């Protein structure tokens, strides 16, 4: 699990997706409802992830 970059809460839930060669992880903070994606070690914006999924 990772800490929320918005509120710093460790109470997060992760969902791993693998639409292609890239391992994507959607993380949801139960503290502040923030959501973000992690591609490997990099946090990515949602529109970049959607572009990756449509290209797969
Ligand atoms: Zn949060």
PDB file of the backbone (N, CA, C, O) and the ligand in Angstrom, with CONECT records:
HET     ZN  A 101       1
ATOM      1  N   UNK A   1       0.841  -1.200   0.000  1.00  0.00           N
ATOM      2  CA  UNK A   1       0.000   0.000   0.000  1.00  0.00           C
ATOM      3  C   UNK A   1       0.880   1.256   0.000  1.00  0.00           C
ATOM      4  O   UNK A   1       2.009   1.250   0.490  1.00  0.00           O
ATOM      5  N   UNK A   2       0.338   2.299  -0.551  1.00  0.00           N
ATOM      6  CA  UNK A   2       1.065   3.560  -0.598  1.00  0.00           C
ATOM      7  C   UNK A   2       0.283   4.630   0.157  1.00  0.00           C
ATOM      8  O   UNK A   2      -0.924   4.519   0.367  1.00  0.00           O
ATOM      9  N   UNK A   3       0.999   5.649   0.548  1.00  0.00           N
ATOM     10  CA  UNK A   3       0.345   6.750   1.238  1.00  0.00           C
ATOM     11  C   UNK A   3      -0.299   7.698   0.247  1.00  0.00           C
ATOM     12  O   UNK A   3       0.182   7.871  -0.873  1.00  0.00           O
ATOM     13  N   UNK A   4      -1.392   8.309   0.671  1.00  0.00           N
ATOM     14  CA  UNK A   4      -2.073   9.274  -0.178  1.00  0.00           C
ATOM     15  C   UNK A   4      -1.222  10.538  -0.308  1.00  0.00           C
ATOM     16  O   UNK A   4      -0.809  11.119   0.696  1.00  0.00           O
ATOM     17  N   UNK A   5      -0.959  10.965  -1.560  1.00  0.00           N
ATOM     18  CA  UNK A   5      -0.159  12.179  -1.749  1.00  0.00           C
ATOM     19  C   UNK A   5      -0.930  13.445  -1.402  1.00  0.00           C
ATOM     20  O   UNK A   5      -0.345  14.522  -1.288  1.00  0.00           O
ATOM     21  N   UNK A   6      -2.239  13.316  -1.234  1.00  0.00           N
ATOM     22  CA  UNK A   6      -3.066  14.491  -0.980  1.00  0.00           C
ATOM     23  C   UNK A   6      -3.230  14.755   0.516  1.00  0.00           C
ATOM     24  O   UNK A   6      -3.022  15.877   0.979  1.00  0.00           O
ATOM     25  N   UNK A   7      -3.603  13.721   1.268  1.00  0.00           N
ATOM     26  CA  UNK A   7      -3.852  13.916   2.690  1.00  0.00           C
ATOM     27  C   UNK A   7      -2.872  13.150   3.573  1.00  0.00           C
ATOM     28  O   UNK A   7      -2.880  13.318   4.792  1.00  0.00           O
ATOM     29  N   UNK A   8      -2.014  12.299   2.963  1.00  0.00           N
ATOM     30  CA  UNK A   8      -1.000  11.589   3.724  1.00  0.00           C
ATOM     31  C   UNK A   8      -1.514  10.373   4.454  1.00  0.00           C
ATOM     32  O   UNK A   8      -0.766   9.768   5.223  1.00  0.00           O
ATOM     33  N   UNK A   9      -2.762   9.988   4.246  1.00  0.00           N
ATOM     34  CA  UNK A   9      -3.310   8.829   4.937  1.00  0.00           C
ATOM     35  C   UNK A   9      -2.763   7.522   4.355  1.00  0.00           C
ATOM     36  O   UNK A   9      -2.673   7.387   3.135  1.00  0.00           O
ATOM     37  N   UNK A  10      -2.400   6.567   5.202  1.00  0.00           N
ATOM     38  CA  UNK A  10      -1.973   5.258   4.704  1.00  0.00           C
ATOM     39  C   UNK A  10      -3.153   4.335   4.413  1.00  0.00           C
ATOM     40  O   UNK A  10      -2.961   3.202   3.971  1.00  0.00           O
ATOM     41  N   UNK A  11      -4.366   4.811   4.658  1.00  0.00           N
ATOM     42  CA  UNK A  11      -5.562   3.987   4.474  1.00  0.00           C
ATOM     43  C   UNK A  11      -5.991   4.048   3.014  1.00  0.00           C
ATOM     44  O   UNK A  11      -6.943   4.746   2.663  1.00  0.00           O
ATOM     45  N   UNK A  12      -5.273   3.303   2.159  1.00  0.00           N
ATOM     46  CA  UNK A  12      -5.546   3.332   0.729  1.00  0.00           C
ATOM     47  C   UNK A  12      -5.815   1.919   0.232  1.00  0.00           C
ATOM     48  O   UNK A  12      -5.374   0.936   0.828  1.00  0.00           O
ATOM     49  N   UNK A  13      -6.541   1.842  -0.863  1.00  0.00           N
ATOM     50  CA  UNK A  13      -6.852   0.567  -1.486  1.00  0.00           C
ATOM     51  C   UNK A  13      -6.318   0.597  -2.913  1.00  0.00           C
ATOM     52  O   UNK A  13      -6.569   1.551  -3.649  1.00  0.00           O
ATOM     53  N   UNK A  14      -5.592  -0.430  -3.304  1.00  0.00           N
ATOM     54  CA  UNK A  14      -5.000  -0.454  -4.634  1.00  0.00           C
ATOM     55  C   UNK A  14      -5.608  -1.523  -5.517  1.00  0.00           C
ATOM     56  O   UNK A  14      -5.945  -2.614  -5.057  1.00  0.00           O
ATOM     57  N   UNK A  15      -5.744  -1.196  -6.783  1.00  0.00           N
ATOM     58  CA  UNK A  15      -6.236  -2.141  -7.781  1.00  0.00           C
ATOM     59  C   UNK A  15      -5.202  -2.199  -8.895  1.00  0.00           C
ATOM     60  O   UNK A  15      -4.863  -1.169  -9.480  1.00  0.00           O
ATOM     61  N   UNK A  16      -4.706  -3.370  -9.190  1.00  0.00           N
ATOM     62  CA  UNK A  16      -3.686  -3.496 -10.217  1.00  0.00           C
ATOM     63  C   UNK A  16      -4.319  -3.895 -11.548  1.00  0.00           C
ATOM     64  O   UNK A  16      -5.091  -4.850 -11.633  1.00  0.00           O
ATOM     65  N   UNK A  17      -3.971  -3.143 -12.570  1.00  0.00           N
ATOM     66  CA  UNK A  17      -4.429  -3.449 -13.922  1.00  0.00           C
ATOM     67  C   UNK A  17      -3.208  -3.668 -14.803  1.00  0.00           C
ATOM     68  O   UNK A  17      -2.137  -3.117 -14.545  1.00  0.00           O
ATOM     69  N   UNK A  18      -3.374  -4.458 -15.820  1.00  0.00           N
ATOM     70  CA  UNK A  18      -2.261  -4.665 -16.743  1.00  0.00           C
ATOM     71  C   UNK A  18      -2.795  -4.709 -18.172  1.00  0.00           C
ATOM     72  O   UNK A  18      -2.930  -5.786 -18.752  1.00  0.00           O
ATOM     73  N   UNK A  19      -3.098  -3.541 -18.743  1.00  0.00           N
ATOM     74  CA  UNK A  19      -3.716  -3.488 -20.073  1.00  0.00           C
ATOM     75  C   UNK A  19      -2.745  -3.765 -21.202  1.00  0.00           C
ATOM     76  O   UNK A  19      -3.175  -3.882 -22.350  1.00  0.00           O
ATOM     77  N   UNK A  20      -1.490  -3.873 -20.937  1.00  0.00           N
ATOM     78  CA  UNK A  20      -0.518  -4.097 -21.987  1.00  0.00           C
ATOM     79  C   UNK A  20       0.817  -4.405 -21.358  1.00  0.00           C
ATOM     80  O   UNK A  20       0.912  -5.221 -20.441  1.00  0.00           O
ATOM     81  N   UNK A  21       1.823  -3.768 -21.842  1.00  0.00           N
ATOM     82  CA  UNK A  21       3.145  -3.993 -21.276  1.00  0.00           C
ATOM     83  C   UNK A  21       3.321  -3.237 -19.965  1.00  0.00           C
ATOM     84  O   UNK A  21       4.192  -3.563 -19.159  1.00  0.00           O
ATOM     85  N   UNK A  22       2.489  -2.232 -19.763  1.00  0.00           N
ATOM     86  CA  UNK A  22       2.649  -1.396 -18.580  1.00  0.00           C
ATOM     87  C   UNK A  22       1.807  -1.925 -17.429  1.00  0.00           C
ATOM     88  O   UNK A  22       0.627  -2.234 -17.598  1.00  0.00           O
ATOM     89  N   UNK A  23       2.410  -2.023 -16.284  1.00  0.00           N
ATOM     90  CA  UNK A  23       1.675  -2.409 -15.094  1.00  0.00           C
ATOM     91  C   UNK A  23       1.104  -1.146 -14.464  1.00  0.00           C
ATOM     92  O   UNK A  23       1.844  -0.265 -14.027  1.00  0.00           O
ATOM     93  N   UNK A  24      -0.217  -1.073 -14.425  1.00  0.00           N
ATOM     94  CA  UNK A  24      -0.881   0.102 -13.897  1.00  0.00           C
ATOM     95  C   UNK A  24      -1.562  -0.225 -12.590  1.00  0.00           C
ATOM     96  O   UNK A  24      -2.106  -1.315 -12.413  1.00  0.00           O
ATOM     97  N   UNK A  25      -1.529   0.711 -11.692  1.00  0.00           N
ATOM     98  CA  UNK A  25      -2.152   0.502 -10.399  1.00  0.00           C
ATOM     99  C   UNK A  25      -3.006   1.708 -10.049  1.00  0.00           C
ATOM    100  O   UNK A  25      -2.514   2.834  -9.969  1.00  0.00           O
ATOM    101  N   UNK A  26      -4.291   1.457  -9.843  1.00  0.00           N
ATOM    102  CA  UNK A  26      -5.205   2.505  -9.404  1.00  0.00           C
ATOM    103  C   UNK A  26      -5.269   2.450  -7.881  1.00  0.00           C
ATOM    104  O   UNK A  26      -5.554   1.404  -7.299  1.00  0.00           O
ATOM    105  N   UNK A  27      -5.003   3.575  -7.251  1.00  0.00           N
ATOM    106  CA  UNK A  27      -5.050   3.629  -5.801  1.00  0.00           C
ATOM    107  C   UNK A  27      -6.121   4.607  -5.355  1.00  0.00           C
ATOM    108  O   UNK A  27      -6.257   5.702  -5.900  1.00  0.00           O
ATOM    109  N   UNK A  28      -6.869   4.191  -4.363  1.00  0.00           N
ATOM    110  CA  UNK A  28      -7.986   4.983  -3.858  1.00  0.00           C
ATOM    111  C   UNK A  28      -7.768   5.229  -2.377  1.00  0.00           C
ATOM    112  O   UNK A  28      -7.566   4.290  -1.607  1.00  0.00           O
ATOM    113  N   UNK A  29      -7.808   6.500  -1.977  1.00  0.00           N
ATOM    114  CA  UNK A  29      -7.664   6.853  -0.572  1.00  0.00           C
ATOM    115  C   UNK A  29      -9.037   6.844   0.095  1.00  0.00           C
ATOM    116  O   UNK A  29      -9.973   7.506  -0.354  1.00  0.00           O
ATOM    117  N   UNK A  30      -9.131   6.075   1.181  1.00  0.00           N
ATOM    118  CA  UNK A  30     -10.407   6.020   1.893  1.00  0.00           C
ATOM    119  C   UNK A  30     -10.566   7.196   2.851  1.00  0.00           C
ATOM    120  O   UNK A  30     -11.633   7.393   3.433  1.00  0.00           O
ATOM    121  N   UNK A  31      -9.500   7.974   3.011  1.00  0.00           N
ATOM    122  CA  UNK A  31      -9.568   9.126   3.903  1.00  0.00           C
ATOM    123  C   UNK A  31     -10.187  10.327   3.235  1.00  0.00           C
ATOM    124  O   UNK A  31     -11.040  10.994   3.819  1.00  0.00           O
ATOM    125  N   UNK A  32      -9.760  10.615   1.994  1.00  0.00           N
ATOM    126  CA  UNK A  32     -10.205  11.846   1.324  1.00  0.00           C
ATOM    127  C   UNK A  32     -10.805  11.570  -0.044  1.00  0.00           C
ATOM    128  O   UNK A  32     -11.132  12.510  -0.767  1.00  0.00           O
ATOM    129  N   UNK A  33     -10.960  10.291  -0.421  1.00  0.00           N
ATOM    130  CA  UNK A  33     -11.558   9.915  -1.708  1.00  0.00           C
ATOM    131  C   UNK A  33     -10.696  10.303  -2.902  1.00  0.00           C
ATOM    132  O   UNK A  33     -11.166  10.303  -4.040  1.00  0.00           O
ATOM    133  N   UNK A  34      -9.446  10.631  -2.643  1.00  0.00           N
ATOM    134  CA  UNK A  34      -8.537  10.930  -3.747  1.00  0.00           C
ATOM    135  C   UNK A  34      -8.221   9.640  -4.508  1.00  0.00           C
ATOM    136  O   UNK A  34      -8.118   8.567  -3.914  1.00  0.00           O
ATOM    137  N   UNK A  35      -8.070   9.759  -5.828  1.00  0.00           N
ATOM    138  CA  UNK A  35      -7.683   8.601  -6.632  1.00  0.00           C
ATOM    139  C   UNK A  35      -6.520   8.983  -7.525  1.00  0.00           C
ATOM    140  O   UNK A  35      -6.465  10.099  -8.041  1.00  0.00           O
ATOM    141  N   UNK A  36      -5.598   8.064  -7.706  1.00  0.00           N
ATOM    142  CA  UNK A  36      -4.490   8.333  -8.607  1.00  0.00           C
ATOM    143  C   UNK A  36      -3.975   7.021  -9.153  1.00  0.00           C
ATOM    144  O   UNK A  36      -4.246   5.945  -8.619  1.00  0.00           O
ATOM    145  N   UNK A  37      -3.228   7.140 -10.229  1.00  0.00           N
ATOM    146  CA  UNK A  37      -2.676   5.968 -10.895  1.00  0.00           C
ATOM    147  C   UNK A  37      -1.171   5.941 -10.714  1.00  0.00           C
ATOM    148  O   UNK A  37      -0.516   6.982 -10.666  1.00  0.00           O
ATOM    149  N   UNK A  38      -0.643   4.752 -10.617  1.00  0.00           N
ATOM    150  CA  UNK A  38       0.802   4.592 -10.587  1.00  0.00           C
ATOM    151  C   UNK A  38       1.192   3.630 -11.702  1.00  0.00           C
ATOM    152  O   UNK A  38       0.695   2.507 -11.786  1.00  0.00           O
ATOM    153  N   UNK A  39       2.096   4.103 -12.555  1.00  0.00           N
ATOM    154  CA  UNK A  39       2.622   3.276 -13.637  1.00  0.00           C
ATOM    155  C   UNK A  39       4.048   2.907 -13.242  1.00  0.00           C
ATOM    156  O   UNK A  39       4.965   3.712 -13.405  1.00  0.00           O
ATOM    157  N   UNK A  40       4.239   1.708 -12.728  1.00  0.00           N
ATOM    158  CA  UNK A  40       5.546   1.345 -12.191  1.00  0.00           C
ATOM    159  C   UNK A  40       5.800   2.164 -10.942  1.00  0.00           C
ATOM    160  O   UNK A  40       5.135   1.984  -9.921  1.00  0.00           O
ATOM    161  N   UNK A  41       6.769   3.067 -11.028  1.00  0.00           N
ATOM    162  CA  UNK A  41       7.082   3.903  -9.878  1.00  0.00           C
ATOM    163  C   UNK A  41       6.609   5.329 -10.079  1.00  0.00           C
ATOM    164  O   UNK A  41       6.869   6.190  -9.238  1.00  0.00           O
ATOM    165  N   UNK A  42       5.915   5.595 -11.185  1.00  0.00           N
ATOM    166  CA  UNK A  42       5.555   6.960 -11.526  1.00  0.00           C
ATOM    167  C   UNK A  42       4.057   7.181 -11.398  1.00  0.00           C
ATOM    168  O   UNK A  42       3.264   6.388 -11.905  1.00  0.00           O
ATOM    169  N   UNK A  43       3.675   8.237 -10.734  1.00  0.00           N
ATOM    170  CA  UNK A  43       2.267   8.604 -10.682  1.00  0.00           C
ATOM    171  C   UNK A  43       1.886   9.279 -11.992  1.00  0.00           C
ATOM    172  O   UNK A  43       2.562  10.206 -12.439  1.00  0.00           O
ATOM    173  N   UNK A  44       0.803   8.814 -12.604  1.00  0.00           N
ATOM    174  CA  UNK A  44       0.421   9.334 -13.906  1.00  0.00           C
ATOM    175  C   UNK A  44      -0.987   9.922 -13.853  1.00  0.00           C
ATOM    176  O   UNK A  44      -1.797   9.562 -12.999  1.00  0.00           O
ATOM    177  N   UNK A  45      -1.254  10.824 -14.774  1.00  0.00           N
ATOM    178  CA  UNK A  45      -2.567  11.440 -14.854  1.00  0.00           C
ATOM    179  C   UNK A  45      -3.558  10.486 -15.509  1.00  0.00           C
ATOM    180  O   UNK A  45      -3.179   9.621 -16.298  1.00  0.00           O
ATOM    181  N   UNK A  46      -4.820  10.655 -15.172  1.00  0.00           N
ATOM    182  CA  UNK A  46      -5.832   9.730 -15.663  1.00  0.00           C
ATOM    183  C   UNK A  46      -5.916   9.712 -17.185  1.00  0.00           C
ATOM    184  O   UNK A  46      -6.085   8.643 -17.772  1.00  0.00           O
ATOM    185  N   UNK A  47      -5.801  10.879 -17.846  1.00  0.00           N
ATOM    186  CA  UNK A  47      -5.946  10.882 -19.300  1.00  0.00           C
ATOM    187  C   UNK A  47      -4.801  10.137 -19.981  1.00  0.00           C
ATOM    188  O   UNK A  47      -4.982   9.586 -21.067  1.00  0.00           O
ATOM    189  N   UNK A  48      -3.617  10.115 -19.349  1.00  0.00           N
ATOM    190  CA  UNK A  48      -2.515   9.353 -19.912  1.00  0.00           C
ATOM    191  C   UNK A  48      -2.803   7.854 -19.810  1.00  0.00           C
ATOM    192  O   UNK A  48      -2.465   7.090 -20.715  1.00  0.00           O
ATOM    193  N   UNK A  49      -3.419   7.444 -18.723  1.00  0.00           N
ATOM    194  CA  UNK A  49      -3.749   6.037 -18.557  1.00  0.00           C
ATOM    195  C   UNK A  49      -4.794   5.611 -19.571  1.00  0.00           C
ATOM    196  O   UNK A  49      -4.684   4.536 -20.161  1.00  0.00           O
ATOM    197  N   UNK A  50      -5.803   6.438 -19.781  1.00  0.00           N
ATOM    198  CA  UNK A  50      -6.842   6.111 -20.754  1.00  0.00           C
ATOM    199  C   UNK A  50      -6.252   5.993 -22.151  1.00  0.00           C
ATOM    200  O   UNK A  50      -6.671   5.138 -22.931  1.00  0.00           O
ATOM    201  N   UNK A  51      -5.283   6.843 -22.473  1.00  0.00           N
ATOM    202  CA  UNK A  51      -4.634   6.761 -23.774  1.00  0.00           C
ATOM    203  C   UNK A  51      -3.879   5.447 -23.903  1.00  0.00           C
ATOM    204  O   UNK A  51      -3.875   4.829 -24.968  1.00  0.00           O
ATOM    205  N   UNK A  52      -3.241   5.021 -22.818  1.00  0.00           N
ATOM    206  CA  UNK A  52      -2.513   3.760 -22.824  1.00  0.00           C
ATOM    207  C   UNK A  52      -3.462   2.589 -23.013  1.00  0.00           C
ATOM    208  O   UNK A  52      -3.161   1.661 -23.763  1.00  0.00           O
ATOM    209  N   UNK A  53      -4.602   2.623 -22.342  1.00  0.00           N
ATOM    210  CA  UNK A  53      -5.563   1.522 -22.439  1.00  0.00           C
ATOM    211  C   UNK A  53      -6.163   1.455 -23.832  1.00  0.00           C
ATOM    212  O   UNK A  53      -6.319   0.363 -24.380  1.00  0.00           O
ATOM    213  N   UNK A  54      -6.509   2.612 -24.424  1.00  0.00           N
ATOM    214  CA  UNK A  54      -7.093   2.571 -25.767  1.00  0.00           C
ATOM    215  C   UNK A  54      -6.111   2.130 -26.814  1.00  0.00           C
ATOM    216  O   UNK A  54      -6.505   1.602 -27.855  1.00  0.00           O
ATOM    217  N   UNK A  55      -4.822   2.338 -26.555  1.00  0.00           N
ATOM    218  CA  UNK A  55      -3.803   1.932 -27.528  1.00  0.00           C
ATOM    219  C   UNK A  55      -3.480   0.446 -27.406  1.00  0.00           C
ATOM    220  O   UNK A  55      -2.876  -0.127 -28.312  1.00  0.00           O
ATOM    221  N   UNK A  56      -3.866  -0.176 -26.318  1.00  0.00           N
ATOM    222  CA  UNK A  56      -3.500  -1.582 -26.089  1.00  0.00           C
ATOM    223  C   UNK A  56      -4.384  -2.511 -26.909  1.00  0.00           C
ATOM    224  O   UNK A  56      -4.224  -3.730 -26.846  1.00  0.00           O
TER     225      UNK A  56
HETATM  226 ZN    ZN A 101      -6.207  11.012   0.930  1.00  0.00          ZN
END
